[in-house]
């Protein structure tokens, strides 16, 4: 999932002929069905999401598209002083 249409098109071209689907949409409101994936990854992008509310919505969406027991792995390159409230499990 890539929100920038130019980057999404570049990704499509670079992965042509491979078993890769690139969607040009916001990860805060994905068109993917519930429980569609065993895993999801996010690398150095969360700091580009402009608000805590949208970051939270993105993580809710990732959880929605993961199957029960699915795994999310993510990193970000920017340190933040933000204190995240405890989330219900």
C-alpha positions, 0 to 999 in steps of 0.5 A: 500500500502506497499513498503516493501515486508516482511511487506506487507506479514506480513500485508496480514497474519495478515488480512487474512479473513478480507476485506483488500487488501495489495498491495506491491508497491510504493505509488508514483506510485500506480496501483490503478484506478483514483477515486477509494476511498472515503478516504485515510490515512497515519500515521507516514510514510512520513518521510521515503520517501527519497525526497521532490519530491517523497513526492510530487509525493506520495500526487499527487498519493493519490489525483489521487485515491481519488474520487472528494470530497474524504478525506485524513487524515495523520500525521507524527511523525517527525518535519520538518523545510521544508517550503512547497510552496503553492499548487494550489487547 
